[in-house]
Amino acid sequence: MIAIDSNVFIHILENHPEFSDSAKRVFTQTIQSGESLCMSTLVITEILSGTSSPSALEFLEATHATQYEFAKDIAIAAGNLRRQNPSPKTADAIRIATAITSSASRFITNDHKLLKLNLGVEMVPLMSFVD
């Protein structure tokens, strides 16, 4: 299982000139490898507030990423993450805690601050998905 940060989705939806191709490769390479994707439902909120794309929800459904709702176990894990390392913002801690509680092996992000942290799941930079 691979967890996806909201910025990866937003780069595709906004057709970001520098990052959209790498973001698209995340999905094609994951599908080709047979691995599954997951995300926190918090990502839906962040995508809808971070993109002007009218097809954002349809795009999310088309990725077939398993969506984990923010529940008590994730809230506890996120709180523990922030207590151990206060650097991540609460939303970041929720997305990472979702990855950990769903047994994701990797968390793909373009957030350079998160990439520097050791938070219990392998942090993978989006730019590792280049041609």
Summary of the structure (lengths in Angstrom):
residues: 131
radius of gyration: 13.7
end to end distance: 22.6
largest distance: 39.9
contacts: 405
relative contact order: 0.22
helix: 53%
strand: 14%
